[in-house]
Structures are given as C-alpha cells and as structure tokens.
Amino acid sequence: GLRDEYRPGVLLLIEWPERGEGALPAGDLIVQLEFDAARRLASVAPGSRLGTLWRAQLSREFALQV
C-alpha cells in the first residue's frame, strides 16, 4: 500500500526502514527523535538532495534544530 503514497509533496516517515530493506527506496531524511523540555525535534539530517529541501521546510515550520 505504500506505493500509492509515493507522489510529489508527500513525506512518509518509516519508523523501522530496515524491516523494508529491498522494498523501500533509499531514505531522503534521517530523523533522530529527541525531545527537549520544549518538546522539539532535535535532529534531522538530509540523506539526499530532496532530504535537504524537506529539512529546510520542516525547520521553517517546526523550529527544528538541524
């Protein structure tokens, strides 16, 4: 069912991507969930050029630390 979701402008977050190895494309973002006292996401690293664009968008909208 995930193939139906692959389209421009959609960000899919996969909690355990290694379980889909061979079936999932390479990741565009590497997200490390760490919450501080203000409950902010602490780390988002790009895994590709598209990931760099997603990280910039998320940083603007959610005040992420990158």
PDB file of N, CA, C and O in Angstrom:
ATOM      1  N   GLY A   1       0.788  -1.202   0.000  1.00  0.00           N
ATOM      2  CA  GLY A   1       0.000   0.000   0.000  1.00  0.00           C
ATOM      3  C   GLY A   1       0.836   1.275   0.000  1.00  0.00           C
ATOM      4  O   GLY A   1       0.317   2.344  -0.322  1.00  0.00           O
ATOM      5  N   LEU A   2       2.124   1.187   0.355  1.00  0.00           N
ATOM      6  CA  LEU A   2       2.941   2.403   0.396  1.00  0.00           C
ATOM      7  C   LEU A   2       3.161   2.994  -0.986  1.00  0.00           C
ATOM      8  O   LEU A   2       3.299   4.210  -1.117  1.00  0.00           O
ATOM      9  N   ARG A   3       3.196   2.166  -2.017  1.00  0.00           N
ATOM     10  CA  ARG A   3       3.412   2.682  -3.374  1.00  0.00           C
ATOM     11  C   ARG A   3       2.354   3.711  -3.755  1.00  0.00           C
ATOM     12  O   ARG A   3       2.637   4.632  -4.521  1.00  0.00           O
ATOM     13  N   ASP A   4       1.146   3.568  -3.234  1.00  0.00           N
ATOM     14  CA  ASP A   4       0.077   4.523  -3.520  1.00  0.00           C
ATOM     15  C   ASP A   4       0.388   5.904  -2.946  1.00  0.00           C
ATOM     16  O   ASP A   4      -0.141   6.908  -3.422  1.00  0.00           O
ATOM     17  N   GLU A   5       1.228   5.954  -1.944  1.00  0.00           N
ATOM     18  CA  GLU A   5       1.558   7.221  -1.283  1.00  0.00           C
ATOM     19  C   GLU A   5       2.763   7.917  -1.890  1.00  0.00           C
ATOM     20  O   GLU A   5       2.991   9.090  -1.596  1.00  0.00           O
ATOM     21  N   TYR A   6       3.548   7.239  -2.731  1.00  0.00           N
ATOM     22  CA  TYR A   6       4.722   7.845  -3.351  1.00  0.00           C
ATOM     23  C   TYR A   6       4.281   8.825  -4.423  1.00  0.00           C
ATOM     24  O   TYR A   6       3.935   8.429  -5.536  1.00  0.00           O
ATOM     25  N   ARG A   7       4.295  10.119  -4.079  1.00  0.00           N
ATOM     26  CA  ARG A   7       3.971  11.162  -5.043  1.00  0.00           C
ATOM     27  C   ARG A   7       4.628  12.460  -4.558  1.00  0.00           C
ATOM     28  O   ARG A   7       4.935  12.597  -3.374  1.00  0.00           O
ATOM     29  N   PRO A   8       4.837  13.395  -5.462  1.00  0.00           N
ATOM     30  CA  PRO A   8       5.483  14.656  -5.077  1.00  0.00           C
ATOM     31  C   PRO A   8       4.734  15.360  -3.949  1.00  0.00           C
ATOM     32  O   PRO A   8       3.503  15.387  -3.930  1.00  0.00           O
ATOM     33  N   GLY A   9       5.481  15.925  -3.020  1.00  0.00           N
ATOM     34  CA  GLY A   9       4.891  16.694  -1.938  1.00  0.00           C
ATOM     35  C   GLY A   9       4.447  15.876  -0.736  1.00  0.00           C
ATOM     36  O   GLY A   9       3.880  16.431   0.206  1.00  0.00           O
ATOM     37  N   VAL A  10       4.692  14.570  -0.746  1.00  0.00           N
ATOM     38  CA  VAL A  10       4.297  13.708   0.369  1.00  0.00           C
ATOM     39  C   VAL A  10       5.548  13.240   1.102  1.00  0.00           C
ATOM     40  O   VAL A  10       6.484  12.725   0.491  1.00  0.00           O
ATOM     41  N   LEU A  11       5.551  13.424   2.405  1.00  0.00           N
ATOM     42  CA  LEU A  11       6.650  12.962   3.237  1.00  0.00           C
ATOM     43  C   LEU A  11       6.163  11.760   4.029  1.00  0.00           C
ATOM     44  O   LEU A  11       5.248  11.877   4.844  1.00  0.00           O
ATOM     45  N   LEU A  12       6.771  10.605   3.791  1.00  0.00           N
ATOM     46  CA  LEU A  12       6.446   9.391   4.535  1.00  0.00           C
ATOM     47  C   LEU A  12       7.539   9.145   5.561  1.00  0.00           C
ATOM     48  O   LEU A  12       8.722   9.144   5.222  1.00  0.00           O
ATOM     49  N   LEU A  13       7.156   8.940   6.799  1.00  0.00           N
ATOM     50  CA  LEU A  13       8.118   8.622   7.848  1.00  0.00           C
ATOM     51  C   LEU A  13       7.958   7.151   8.196  1.00  0.00           C
ATOM     52  O   LEU A  13       6.878   6.709   8.588  1.00  0.00           O
ATOM     53  N   ILE A  14       9.029   6.405   8.051  1.00  0.00           N
ATOM     54  CA  ILE A  14       9.033   4.965   8.292  1.00  0.00           C
ATOM     55  C   ILE A  14       9.843   4.719   9.565  1.00  0.00           C
ATOM     56  O   ILE A  14      11.035   5.022   9.610  1.00  0.00           O
ATOM     57  N   GLU A  15       9.202   4.173  10.596  1.00  0.00           N
ATOM     58  CA  GLU A  15       9.866   4.008  11.882  1.00  0.00           C
ATOM     59  C   GLU A  15      10.990   2.981  11.841  1.00  0.00           C
ATOM     60  O   GLU A  15      12.038   3.211  12.446  1.00  0.00           O
ATOM     61  N   TRP A  16      10.818   1.876  11.163  1.00  0.00           N
ATOM     62  CA  TRP A  16      11.829   0.825  11.106  1.00  0.00           C
ATOM     63  C   TRP A  16      12.150   0.513   9.651  1.00  0.00           C
ATOM     64  O   TRP A  16      11.768  -0.552   9.166  1.00  0.00           O
ATOM     65  N   PRO A  17      12.840   1.405   8.933  1.00  0.00           N
ATOM     66  CA  PRO A  17      13.073   1.197   7.497  1.00  0.00           C
ATOM     67  C   PRO A  17      13.874  -0.057   7.172  1.00  0.00           C
ATOM     68  O   PRO A  17      13.736  -0.615   6.083  1.00  0.00           O
ATOM     69  N   GLU A  18      14.708  -0.504   8.102  1.00  0.00           N
ATOM     70  CA  GLU A  18      15.497  -1.712   7.823  1.00  0.00           C
ATOM     71  C   GLU A  18      14.602  -2.937   7.644  1.00  0.00           C
ATOM     72  O   GLU A  18      15.014  -3.915   7.020  1.00  0.00           O
ATOM     73  N   ARG A  19      13.404  -2.897   8.176  1.00  0.00           N
ATOM     74  CA  ARG A  19      12.471  -4.021   8.002  1.00  0.00           C
ATOM     75  C   ARG A  19      11.907  -4.080   6.581  1.00  0.00           C
ATOM     76  O   ARG A  19      11.399  -5.116   6.152  1.00  0.00           O
ATOM     77  N   GLY A  20      11.998  -2.979   5.867  1.00  0.00           N
ATOM     78  CA  GLY A  20      11.516  -2.941   4.487  1.00  0.00           C
ATOM     79  C   GLY A  20      12.642  -2.949   3.474  1.00  0.00           C
ATOM     80  O   GLY A  20      12.436  -2.618   2.307  1.00  0.00           O
ATOM     81  N   GLU A  21      13.840  -3.327   3.920  1.00  0.00           N
ATOM     82  CA  GLU A  21      15.005  -3.323   3.029  1.00  0.00           C
ATOM     83  C   GLU A  21      14.716  -4.135   1.765  1.00  0.00           C
ATOM     84  O   GLU A  21      14.238  -5.267   1.826  1.00  0.00           O
ATOM     85  N   GLY A  22      15.015  -3.531   0.638  1.00  0.00           N
ATOM     86  CA  GLY A  22      14.748  -4.156  -0.651  1.00  0.00           C
ATOM     87  C   GLY A  22      13.400  -3.767  -1.224  1.00  0.00           C
ATOM     88  O   GLY A  22      13.206  -3.828  -2.438  1.00  0.00           O
ATOM     89  N   ALA A  23      12.470  -3.369  -0.377  1.00  0.00           N
ATOM     90  CA  ALA A  23      11.141  -2.971  -0.841  1.00  0.00           C
ATOM     91  C   ALA A  23      10.956  -1.457  -0.791  1.00  0.00           C
ATOM     92  O   ALA A  23      10.118  -0.905  -1.505  1.00  0.00           O
ATOM     93  N   LEU A  24      11.736  -0.791   0.051  1.00  0.00           N
ATOM     94  CA  LEU A  24      11.635   0.660   0.196  1.00  0.00           C
ATOM     95  C   LEU A  24      12.792   1.337  -0.541  1.00  0.00           C
ATOM     96  O   LEU A  24      13.891   0.787  -0.603  1.00  0.00           O
ATOM     97  N   PRO A  25      12.553   2.526  -1.099  1.00  0.00           N
ATOM     98  CA  PRO A  25      13.655   3.274  -1.707  1.00  0.00           C
ATOM     99  C   PRO A  25      14.580   3.822  -0.611  1.00  0.00           C
ATOM    100  O   PRO A  25      14.224   3.812   0.568  1.00  0.00           O
ATOM    101  N   ALA A  26      15.739   4.287  -0.996  1.00  0.00           N
ATOM    102  CA  ALA A  26      16.659   4.906  -0.039  1.00  0.00           C
ATOM    103  C   ALA A  26      15.988   6.109   0.609  1.00  0.00           C
ATOM    104  O   ALA A  26      15.188   6.797  -0.026  1.00  0.00           O
ATOM    105  N   GLY A  27      16.310   6.358   1.861  1.00  0.00           N
ATOM    106  CA  GLY A  27      15.698   7.469   2.589  1.00  0.00           C
ATOM    107  C   GLY A  27      16.213   8.823   2.141  1.00  0.00           C
ATOM    108  O   GLY A  27      17.375   8.962   1.758  1.00  0.00           O
ATOM    109  N   ASP A  28      15.347   9.811   2.190  1.00  0.00           N
ATOM    110  CA  ASP A  28      15.728  11.185   1.876  1.00  0.00           C
ATOM    111  C   ASP A  28      16.096  11.965   3.128  1.00  0.00           C
ATOM    112  O   ASP A  28      16.835  12.947   3.057  1.00  0.00           O
ATOM    113  N   LEU A  29      15.584  11.531   4.277  1.00  0.00           N
ATOM    114  CA  LEU A  29      15.880  12.174   5.553  1.00  0.00           C
ATOM    115  C   LEU A  29      16.274  11.120   6.566  1.00  0.00           C
ATOM    116  O   LEU A  29      15.794   9.987   6.526  1.00  0.00           O
ATOM    117  N   ILE A  30      17.144  11.503   7.466  1.00  0.00           N
ATOM    118  CA  ILE A  30      17.453  10.691   8.625  1.00  0.00           C
ATOM    119  C   ILE A  30      16.962  11.492   9.826  1.00  0.00           C
ATOM    120  O   ILE A  30      17.492  12.563  10.119  1.00  0.00           O
ATOM    121  N   VAL A  31      15.964  10.980  10.510  1.00  0.00           N
ATOM    122  CA  VAL A  31      15.337  11.709  11.615  1.00  0.00           C
ATOM    123  C   VAL A  31      15.679  11.010  12.921  1.00  0.00           C
ATOM    124  O   VAL A  31      15.444   9.812  13.081  1.00  0.00           O
ATOM    125  N   GLN A  32      16.237  11.775  13.852  1.00  0.00           N
ATOM    126  CA  GLN A  32      16.520  11.259  15.186  1.00  0.00           C
ATOM    127  C   GLN A  32      15.580  11.969  16.135  1.00  0.00           C
ATOM    128  O   GLN A  32      15.693  13.179  16.333  1.00  0.00           O
ATOM    129  N   LEU A  33      14.662  11.238  16.721  1.00  0.00           N
ATOM    130  CA  LEU A  33      13.672  11.835  17.608  1.00  0.00           C
ATOM    131  C   LEU A  33      14.241  11.977  19.007  1.00  0.00           C
ATOM    132  O   LEU A  33      14.471  10.989  19.705  1.00  0.00           O
ATOM    133  N   GLU A  34      14.463  13.213  19.400  1.00  0.00           N
ATOM    134  CA  GLU A  34      14.915  13.548  20.742  1.00  0.00           C
ATOM    135  C   GLU A  34      14.169  14.798  21.149  1.00  0.00           C
ATOM    136  O   GLU A  34      14.190  15.797  20.430  1.00  0.00           O
ATOM    137  N   PHE A  35      13.521  14.756  22.275  1.00  0.00           N
ATOM    138  CA  PHE A  35      12.738  15.900  22.709  1.00  0.00           C
ATOM    139  C   PHE A  35      13.391  16.572  23.895  1.00  0.00           C
ATOM    140  O   PHE A  35      13.812  15.918  24.849  1.00  0.00           O
ATOM    141  N   ASP A  36      13.470  17.911  23.821  1.00  0.00           N
ATOM    142  CA  ASP A  36      13.986  18.688  24.937  1.00  0.00           C
ATOM    143  C   ASP A  36      12.796  19.125  25.792  1.00  0.00           C
ATOM    144  O   ASP A  36      11.680  18.649  25.588  1.00  0.00           O
ATOM    145  N   ALA A  37      13.023  20.006  26.724  1.00  0.00           N
ATOM    146  CA  ALA A  37      11.956  20.458  27.626  1.00  0.00           C
ATOM    147  C   ALA A  37      10.800  21.100  26.873  1.00  0.00           C
ATOM    148  O   ALA A  37       9.657  21.047  27.326  1.00  0.00           O
ATOM    149  N   ALA A  38      11.092  21.707  25.724  1.00  0.00           N
ATOM    150  CA  ALA A  38      10.040  22.343  24.919  1.00  0.00           C
ATOM    151  C   ALA A  38       9.414  21.354  23.936  1.00  0.00           C
ATOM    152  O   ALA A  38       8.569  21.736  23.126  1.00  0.00           O
ATOM    153  N   ARG A  39       9.823  20.088  24.003  1.00  0.00           N
ATOM    154  CA  ARG A  39       9.296  19.011  23.163  1.00  0.00           C
ATOM    155  C   ARG A  39       9.525  19.284  21.682  1.00  0.00           C
ATOM    156  O   ARG A  39       8.619  19.144  20.860  1.00  0.00           O
ATOM    157  N   ARG A  40      10.753  19.677  21.360  1.00  0.00           N
ATOM    158  CA  ARG A  40      11.119  19.920  19.973  1.00  0.00           C
ATOM    159  C   ARG A  40      11.947  18.773  19.430  1.00  0.00           C
ATOM    160  O   ARG A  40      12.690  18.121  20.164  1.00  0.00           O
ATOM    161  N   LEU A  41      11.811  18.537  18.147  1.00  0.00           N
ATOM    162  CA  LEU A  41      12.631  17.546  17.467  1.00  0.00           C
ATOM    163  C   LEU A  41      14.058  18.070  17.426  1.00  0.00           C
ATOM    164  O   LEU A  41      14.287  19.232  17.092  1.00  0.00           O
ATOM    165  N   ALA A  42      15.010  17.222  17.763  1.00  0.00           N
ATOM    166  CA  ALA A  42      16.374  17.696  17.924  1.00  0.00           C
ATOM    167  C   ALA A  42      17.244  17.544  16.686  1.00  0.00           C
ATOM    168  O   ALA A  42      18.165  18.339  16.499  1.00  0.00           O
ATOM    169  N   SER A  43      16.994  16.564  15.839  1.00  0.00           N
ATOM    170  CA  SER A  43      17.951  16.319  14.770  1.00  0.00           C
ATOM    171  C   SER A  43      17.274  15.764  13.516  1.00  0.00           C
ATOM    172  O   SER A  43      16.573  14.753  13.564  1.00  0.00           O
ATOM    173  N   VAL A  44      17.497  16.444  12.406  1.00  0.00           N
ATOM    174  CA  VAL A  44      17.036  15.973  11.105  1.00  0.00           C
ATOM    175  C   VAL A  44      18.181  16.179  10.131  1.00  0.00           C
ATOM    176  O   VAL A  44      18.605  17.310   9.895  1.00  0.00           O
ATOM    177  N   ALA A  45      18.682  15.091   9.567  1.00  0.00           N
ATOM    178  CA  ALA A  45      19.806  15.175   8.635  1.00  0.00           C
ATOM    179  C   ALA A  45      19.356  14.736   7.253  1.00  0.00           C
ATOM    180  O   ALA A  45      18.610  13.765   7.123  1.00  0.00           O
ATOM    181  N   PRO A  46      19.800  15.439   6.222  1.00  0.00           N
ATOM    182  CA  PRO A  46      19.420  15.033   4.871  1.00  0.00           C
ATOM    183  C   PRO A  46      20.131  13.757   4.459  1.00  0.00           C
ATOM    184  O   PRO A  46      21.301  13.550   4.782  1.00  0.00           O
ATOM    185  N   GLY A  47      19.415  12.906   3.745  1.00  0.00           N
ATOM    186  CA  GLY A  47      20.014  11.705   3.195  1.00  0.00           C
ATOM    187  C   GLY A  47      20.167  11.814   1.688  1.00  0.00           C
ATOM    188  O   GLY A  47      20.757  10.943   1.049  1.00  0.00           O
ATOM    189  N   SER A  48      19.624  12.906   1.116  1.00  0.00           N
ATOM    190  CA  SER A  48      19.688  13.139  -0.320  1.00  0.00           C
ATOM    191  C   SER A  48      19.418  14.618  -0.571  1.00  0.00           C
ATOM    192  O   SER A  48      19.164  15.381   0.361  1.00  0.00           O
ATOM    193  N   ARG A  49      19.478  15.013  -1.843  1.00  0.00           N
ATOM    194  CA  ARG A  49      19.169  16.404  -2.206  1.00  0.00           C
ATOM    195  C   ARG A  49      17.734  16.737  -1.822  1.00  0.00           C
ATOM    196  O   ARG A  49      17.472  17.815  -1.287  1.00  0.00           O
ATOM    197  N   LEU A  50      16.801  15.827  -2.087  1.00  0.00           N
ATOM    198  CA  LEU A  50      15.408  16.041  -1.691  1.00  0.00           C
ATOM    199  C   LEU A  50      15.300  16.154  -0.173  1.00  0.00           C
ATOM    200  O   LEU A  50      14.505  16.945   0.334  1.00  0.00           O
ATOM    201  N   GLY A  51      16.087  15.375   0.548  1.00  0.00           N
ATOM    202  CA  GLY A  51      16.092  15.457   2.006  1.00  0.00           C
ATOM    203  C   GLY A  51      16.519  16.827   2.504  1.00  0.00           C
ATOM    204  O   GLY A  51      16.004  17.309   3.513  1.00  0.00           O
ATOM    205  N   THR A  52      17.454  17.458   1.808  1.00  0.00           N
ATOM    206  CA  THR A  52      17.882  18.814   2.167  1.00  0.00           C
ATOM    207  C   THR A  52      16.717  19.787   2.049  1.00  0.00           C
ATOM    208  O   THR A  52      16.544  20.659   2.901  1.00  0.00           O
ATOM    209  N   LEU A  53      15.923  19.641   1.002  1.00  0.00           N
ATOM    210  CA  LEU A  53      14.750  20.505   0.821  1.00  0.00           C
ATOM    211  C   LEU A  53      13.705  20.246   1.901  1.00  0.00           C
ATOM    212  O   LEU A  53      13.128  21.189   2.441  1.00  0.00           O
ATOM    213  N   TRP A  54      13.456  18.973   2.221  1.00  0.00           N
ATOM    214  CA  TRP A  54      12.499  18.638   3.280  1.00  0.00           C
ATOM    215  C   TRP A  54      12.968  19.194   4.616  1.00  0.00           C
ATOM    216  O   TRP A  54      12.167  19.737   5.378  1.00  0.00           O
ATOM    217  N   ARG A  55      14.267  19.064   4.907  1.00  0.00           N
ATOM    218  CA  ARG A  55      14.788  19.559   6.185  1.00  0.00           C
ATOM    219  C   ARG A  55      14.579  21.068   6.309  1.00  0.00           C
ATOM    220  O   ARG A  55      14.200  21.552   7.375  1.00  0.00           O
ATOM    221  N   ALA A  56      14.821  21.806   5.243  1.00  0.00           N
ATOM    222  CA  ALA A  56      14.616  23.257   5.272  1.00  0.00           C
ATOM    223  C   ALA A  56      13.147  23.583   5.533  1.00  0.00           C
ATOM    224  O   ALA A  56      12.839  24.473   6.326  1.00  0.00           O
ATOM    225  N   GLN A  57      12.250  22.872   4.875  1.00  0.00           N
ATOM    226  CA  GLN A  57      10.814  23.105   5.058  1.00  0.00           C
ATOM    227  C   GLN A  57      10.391  22.793   6.494  1.00  0.00           C
ATOM    228  O   GLN A  57       9.679  23.579   7.120  1.00  0.00           O
ATOM    229  N   LEU A  58      10.827  21.657   7.009  1.00  0.00           N
ATOM    230  CA  LEU A  58      10.481  21.280   8.381  1.00  0.00           C
ATOM    231  C   LEU A  58      11.059  22.259   9.393  1.00  0.00           C
ATOM    232  O   LEU A  58      10.411  22.579  10.389  1.00  0.00           O
ATOM    233  N   SER A  59      12.275  22.738   9.142  1.00  0.00           N
ATOM    234  CA  SER A  59      12.915  23.683  10.043  1.00  0.00           C
ATOM    235  C   SER A  59      12.135  24.980  10.131  1.00  0.00           C
ATOM    236  O   SER A  59      11.984  25.549  11.212  1.00  0.00           O
ATOM    237  N   ARG A  60      11.637  25.448   8.988  1.00  0.00           N
ATOM    238  CA  ARG A  60      10.845  26.686   8.981  1.00  0.00           C
ATOM    239  C   ARG A  60       9.530  26.492   9.721  1.00  0.00           C
ATOM    240  O   ARG A  60       9.126  27.357  10.498  1.00  0.00           O
ATOM    241  N   GLU A  61       8.867  25.386   9.494  1.00  0.00           N
ATOM    242  CA  GLU A  61       7.531  25.184  10.050  1.00  0.00           C
ATOM    243  C   GLU A  61       7.519  24.753  11.500  1.00  0.00           C
ATOM    244  O   GLU A  61       6.562  25.043  12.218  1.00  0.00           O
ATOM    245  N   PHE A  62       8.563  24.064  11.954  1.00  0.00           N
ATOM    246  CA  PHE A  62       8.532  23.487  13.292  1.00  0.00           C
ATOM    247  C   PHE A  62       9.704  23.912  14.169  1.00  0.00           C
ATOM    248  O   PHE A  62       9.887  23.350  15.248  1.00  0.00           O
ATOM    249  N   ALA A  63      10.485  24.866  13.748  1.00  0.00           N
ATOM    250  CA  ALA A  63      11.638  25.375  14.511  1.00  0.00           C
ATOM    251  C   ALA A  63      12.540  24.226  14.966  1.00  0.00           C
ATOM    252  O   ALA A  63      12.894  24.129  16.140  1.00  0.00           O
ATOM    253  N   LEU A  64      12.904  23.362  14.022  1.00  0.00           N
ATOM    254  CA  LEU A  64      13.754  22.232  14.339  1.00  0.00           C
ATOM    255  C   LEU A  64      15.193  22.669  14.523  1.00  0.00           C
ATOM    256  O   LEU A  64      15.635  23.647  13.919  1.00  0.00           O
ATOM    257  N   GLN A  65      15.914  21.957  15.345  1.00  0.00           N
ATOM    258  CA  GLN A  65      17.356  22.135  15.454  1.00  0.00           C
ATOM    259  C   GLN A  65      17.974  21.205  14.433  1.00  0.00           C
ATOM    260  O   GLN A  65      17.771  19.993  14.499  1.00  0.00           O
ATOM    261  N   VAL A  66      18.721  21.747  13.493  1.00  0.00           N
ATOM    262  CA  VAL A  66      19.333  20.910  12.458  1.00  0.00           C
ATOM    263  C   VAL A  66      20.836  21.092  12.441  1.00  0.00           C
ATOM    264  O   VAL A  66      21.524  20.468  11.635  1.00  0.00           O
TER     265      VAL A  66
END
